[in-house]
Amino acid sequence: MAETAPPSLPSLHASHSGCWLRDRAGTRAVGKGEAIMAASDTPLLLLNAPLLASRLGYPDLSGLDLLELFAFVHPARFAVPTLPADPDKVHRRAREFPSRARGAVRP
């Protein structure tokens, strides 16, 4: 499977096993300090910003939270946090999401 192009906005993920930053250069492991600096320098794509802030120990973390966007676009809709087994379907849905979100908030 071909590697997808990195997003135009950097994204950040932190778990119990480490932190990862994905930007135009690709994905790399970073320390908590570098992750906090990246978050304070530029807007980042995040998933569940409150959890990420607690894992980094940085309560003032702000960014573009995709989980919050989903809750705004689809209020009161349950979402299972798993991906389909077909990688092509995942990439297709990821490409379609911004246009679907724009269409959902139009008057």
C-alpha positions, 0 to 999 in steps of 0.5 A, a space after each residue: 500500500 502506498 504511503 499517504 501524503 502528510 496533512 498540510 496541518 501537523 498532527 499530534 498524538 500522545 499515548 502511554 508509550 510516547 508522543 508522535 508528531 506528523 508534519 510535512 517531513 513525515 511522522 516522528 517520535 517526539 518527547 513531551 517537551 517538543 510536543 508541547 512546543 509544537 502545540 504552542 507554536 502552530 495549530 495542530 490536528 488533535 483527537 480528544 484534546 482534553 485527554 492529550 492535554 492530560 497526557 502531556 501535563 499541559 492543561 492549556 493545550 489548544 488545537 483543532 480537535 477532530 473529536 470535537 468537530 465530529 460531535 459538532 457535525 453529528 450531535 448525539 450520534 454514537 461513534 465506535 472508535 475503530 476503523 474498517 478493515 479495508 485501508 482504502 475505505 479509511 482513506 476515502 472516508 478521511 478525504 470525504 470528511 472535510 466536504 461532508 462537514 462543510 455541507 453539514 454546517 451550511 445554512 
